[in-house]
């Protein structure tokens, strides 16, 4: 498939990287020649320097015979105009745009993106995706990562193992014997900055970060087995009242089971906007790194702090200070993936990577066909793919142990006739079933071949 990616920043580069690894013909467009050169030097892609919204630039990028255009520049308006030009001038079949301004997404403007007005097929809102991720972290505070699959029946949990984990040094096959009724599968392990799909004889060690796919009904039990306590979040402090912080605060204060929320915002103008928009939430104007202000917000009595400003270093320092002042759980928004290894040494419990959530959302729509969901792990090192099994799939009708999965892939869950099943070697994969597979980046193409979804993009 021929795809044009407009914008070579963090999101655009990662999308181009993923799509090029899957042997698509990718062209990257950006007005910054340094970013274009970085993409062409490090990825198997073509590059064009110029403004993506200019027709002659899109023509140079091959828009006349492109199958898809992804507009992921830093400007909402450039992204919208680019999609319009791609449609009106070049008749590009499918157009995806990243839009940050929340006004465009309000219900009263829902007709804006119809084909006859602004022909954008899919709108991706990074703020909404990140807000959703933050709320998921709050729902399962003992995890550093979490994502829903199988219509909410299954969840992927990222769990950091510590010295008090009861199942350390235990082969994974033995866990199945010890907890025979537990509907959970360890599908990935990160150890010494390397992620891999474990085998049945592998053991888990303190310091490992494990990815566990489990039945939603067994989440609490799974966390307890891996040494994590389950606690409700009744008091939350949010630092940063931008689009993400405000969205999270709105959701928390609207819940039937009340969560007491306090918001700290450094910008007076933004703090006033938040105060007007929120009904039951206290908004404090000041610097979230100020220990006195954190105490005023009741940080020592809070169940969690969410550092959601637009500055990574501020979020990290706020989280560290909040923990030092007695807050048991700190969740930090971190855009720069090189800062992620600091989370453990700094005792930050969980992080949210906006790039990963946005990329996952875009890729889900790129590979729409029978793919129902995609979640990128880490810096694109692995993916969790949910897809329907076609009659033409090599998996259809076979037992899982009979399927020739690549070494870096594991089945996490299966849904047949609306019922989630914990997969074992003797589980038969029926046509029409929904399957969830963890796959290392190098094995994604082979997994898609097994699913017979690689050619069914839209």
C-alpha positions, 0 to 999 in steps of 0.5 A, spaced: 500 500 500 502 507 498 501 511 504 503 519 505 505 521 512 505 528 513 509 530 519 515 527 521 515 529 528 515 524 534 508 521 532 509 521 524 516 518 525 513 512 529 507 511 524 512 511 518 517 506 522 511 501 523 508 502 516 515 501 513 516 495 517 510 492 514 513 493 507 508 499 505 511 504 500 511 510 505 513 517 503 514 522 509 512 530 508 515 535 512 517 542 511 523 541 516 529 538 512 532 536 518 526 531 520 525 529 513 533 527 513 532 523 519 526 519 517 530 517 510 536 516 513 533 511 519 527 508 515 526 505 509 521 511 506 522 516 501 522 524 503 519 530 501 521 537 504 515 542 503 508 544 506 504 538 506 498 542 504 501 545 498 498 541 492 505 541 488 508 538 495 503 532 495 504 531 488 511 530 489 510 525 494 506 521 489 499 523 491 496 521 485 496 514 486 496 514 494 492 509 497 492 513 504 494 520 507 495 521 514 496 528 516 500 528 523 503 535 523 503 540 529 498 544 526 490 542 526 489 547 520 494 544 516 492 537 517 485 539 515 487 543 509 492 537 507 486 532 507 482 537 503 487 538 498 488 530 497 481 529 496 479 535 492 485 535 487 488 527 488 482 523 490 486 520 495 481 514 498 482 514 505 485 520 509 486 520 517 488 527 521 490 528 528 486 534 531 488 537 538 483 542 538 477 540 542 472 545 539 472 541 533 470 535 536 464 537 540 457 534 538 454 540 535 460 540 530 459 533 528 457 535 521 464 538 519 467 532 517 462 529 512 465 528 505 462 534 502 464 539 507 471 537 510 473 530 507 476 527 513 475 519 514 478 519 521 479 524 526 484 522 531 484 526 538 491 525 542 488 529 548 482 524 548 486 518 547 491 520 553 485 522 557 482 515 556 489 512 558 490 516 564 483 514 566 485 507 565 491 508 570 487 510 575 482 504 574 488 500 575 493 503 579 497 498 581 499 497 573 504 501 569 500 500 563 493 498 561 488 497 555 482 494 554 480 488 548 475 484 546 469 489 547 472 490 554 472 483 556 479 482 556 485 487 559 492 488 558 496 489 564 503 492 565 505 490 572 512 491 575 515 486 579 518 487 586 522 483 591 515 481 594 512 478 588 509 471 590 511 468 584 518 470 583 523 464 580 517 460 578 516 457 571 510 460 567 508 453 566 508 452 573 503 458 574 498 455 570 498 449 575 498 453 581 492 457 579 488 453 574 482 457 574 486 464 573 484 466 566 490 470 565 496 469 560 503 472 561 504 475 554 511 479 554 516 480 559 521 486 559 528 485 562 534 489 562 531 494 557 529 488 552 522 485 551 521 478 549 515 473 548 516 468 554 516 461 553 513 456 558 519 454 562 521 462 563 521 464 570 520 471 572 525 476 576 524 482 581 525 488 576 521 485 570 516 488 567 511 483 565 505 484 560 499 480 562 493 479 558 487 477 563 479 476 563 476 483 566 473 479 572 480 476 574 484 483 574 484 484 582 486 476 583 491 477 577 494 483 581 494 480 588 498 474 585 503 478 582 504 482 589 500 488 588 494 491 592 488 493 590 485 500 592 480 505 590 482 512 588 477 516 592 482 523 592 486 525 586 490 531 585 491 533 578 497 537 576 496 541 569 489 543 567 490 543 559 486 539 555 488 532 558 488 534 565 481 538 564 478 532 561 480 527 566 477 532 571 471 532 568 470 525 567 472 523 575 467 528 577 461 526 573 462 519 576 456 516 580 461 514 585 464 520 587 472 522 587 474 528 590 479 532 585 483 538 586 487 541 580 493 545 580 495 549 574 500 554 573 497 559 568 492 563 571 488 564 565 488 556 564 486 556 571 480 560 571 478 556 564 478 550 569 474 553 574 469 555 570 468 548 567 468 544 573 463 544 578 465 540 584 473 540 583 477 545 587 482 549 582 488 552 585 493 557 581 500 555 582 506 551 581 505 544 582 512 543 584 511 548 590 511 543 596 507 548 600 501 548 594 501 540 594 500 540 601 495 545 600 492 540 595 492 535 601 497 531 597 499 527 603 492 524 604 491 523 596 490 516 593 494 518 587 497 524 583 497 525 576 502 530 573 499 532 566 502 538 564 505 539 557 512 539 560 516 532 561 521 534 566 515 538 570 511 532 570 517 527 573 519 532 578 512 533 581 511 526 581 517 525 585 516 531 590 508 528 591 511 521 593 516 524 597 510 528 601 506 522 602 502 520 596 502 513 595 501 513 587 504 517 582 502 517 574 506 522 570 505 524 562 512 523 559 512 524 551 520 523 551 521 515 551 528 516 553 526 518 560 521 512 561 527 508 564 528 513 569 521 511 572 523 505 576 529 509 579 525 515 581 519 511 584 514 513 579 509 508 579 506 509 572 507 513 566 503 515 560 506 516 553 502 520 548 505 518 542 504 511 543 497 512 545 496 516 538 500 511 534 496 505 536 489 509 535 492 511 528 494 504 526 488 501 528 484 505 523 490 504 518 489 497 518 482 497 519 479 491 515 478 485 520 483 488 525 479 491 531 484 494 535 492 495 536 496 497 542 503 499 541 508 497 547 513 501 549 517 505 543 514 501 538 517 495 540 511 490 540 504 490 538 498 487 541 493 486 535 486 484 536 483 481 529 477 477 527 479 470 524 477 469 517 475 463 513 482 464 509 486 464 515 491 459 516 489 459 523 482 457 522 479 451 525 486 449 528 488 448 535 493 453 537 499 448 538 498 446 531 499 454 528 506 456 526 506 462 530 513 466 530 518 466 536 516 473 538 508 472 538 503 469 543 496 468 544 493 472 549 486 471 549 480 469 544 473 470 544 468 466 541 460 466 540 461 472 545 465 469 550 472 470 552 476 464 553 483 463 556 487 460 550 491 453 551 495 449 546 488 445 545 484 451 544 481 450 537 481 457 533 474 457 529 472 461 523 469 468 526 473 468 532 476 474 535 483 473 537 488 477 541 496 476 539 502 479 542 507 480 537 514 483 537 515 488 532 519 484 527 514 479 527 507 483 526 507 482 518 507 474 519 502 475 525 498 479 520 499 474 514 496 468 519 490 473 521 489 474 513 489 481 515 495 484 511 491 486 505 485 488 508 486 495 510 479 498 508 
